[in-house]
């Protein structure tokens, strides 16, 4: 491997090359998991409250203004995640 040991090859050659890809994959999966409702409903009990469960409960109780406010919070979290990805990708590409 170019005359380097495996660890040095991984840290000096592979990691800088794959760092941006891993960063994008992490934040993309994080932003998708923010809105995950199905698995949370299957696993969670009454003590667990997540933003998607709050939205679901508010809509079920006909509290649409509260559901809209929580949805805006969830939207801001998702958008801020994508902004962090864009800025960090530009930082790593320089």
C-alpha positions in Angstrom: 0.0 0.0 0.0 2.3 2.7 -1.3 5.1 1.6 1.1 3.0 2.6 4.2 1.6 0.5 7.0 -2.1 -0.1 7.1 -2.9 2.4 9.8 -0.7 5.1 8.3 -2.3 4.4 4.8 -5.7 4.7 6.3 -5.1 7.9 8.2 -3.0 9.8 5.6 -4.4 8.6 2.3 -7.9 7.2 2.7 -9.3 9.4 5.5 -8.8 12.7 3.8 -10.3 11.3 0.6 -13.4 9.8 2.3 -13.9 12.4 5.1 -16.4 14.5 3.1 -18.4 11.4 2.0 -18.7 10.1 5.6 -19.7 13.6 6.9 -22.4 14.0 4.3 -23.7 10.5 4.9 -23.8 11.1 8.7 -25.7 14.3 8.5 -28.1 13.1 5.8 -29.0 10.0 7.8 -29.3 12.2 10.9 -31.7 14.6 9.2 -33.8 11.7 7.9 -34.0 10.1 11.3 -35.3 13.4 12.8 -38.7 12.8 11.2 -38.9 9.0 11.7 -42.3 8.2 13.2 -43.0 4.5 12.4 -40.1 2.9 14.3 -40.6 5.3 17.2 -44.2 4.4 17.5 -43.4 0.7 17.5 -40.6 0.9 20.2 -41.6 3.8 22.4 -43.9 3.7 25.4 -45.8 6.6 27.0 -42.7 8.0 28.7 -40.9 8.7 25.4 -41.7 12.0 23.7 -40.1 12.9 20.4 -40.9 15.7 18.0 -42.7 13.4 15.5 -44.8 11.9 18.3 -45.6 15.4 19.6 -46.9 16.3 16.1 -48.9 13.1 15.8 -50.4 13.6 19.3 -51.3 17.2 18.6 -52.9 16.4 15.3 -54.8 13.6 16.9 -56.1 16.0 19.5 -57.1 18.6 17.0 -54.5 21.1 18.3 -53.3 22.2 14.9 -51.5 25.4 15.9 -49.4 23.4 18.4 -48.7 20.8 15.8 -47.6 23.5 13.4 -45.3 25.1 15.9 -43.6 21.8 16.6 -43.4 21.1 12.9 -41.6 24.4 12.4 -39.1 23.4 15.1 -38.5 20.1 13.4 -38.1 21.9 10.1 -35.5 24.3 11.5 -33.5 21.3 12.9 -33.5 19.6 9.5 -32.6 22.8 7.6 -29.8 23.6 10.1 -28.4 20.2 9.6 -28.2 20.7 5.9 -26.6 24.1 6.4 -23.9 22.5 8.6 -23.3 19.9 5.9 -22.9 22.6 3.2 -20.5 24.7 5.2 -18.4 21.8 6.4 -18.2 20.3 2.9 -16.9 23.6 1.6 -14.4 23.7 4.5 -13.1 20.3 3.8 -12.8 20.8 0.0 -10.5 23.8 0.3 
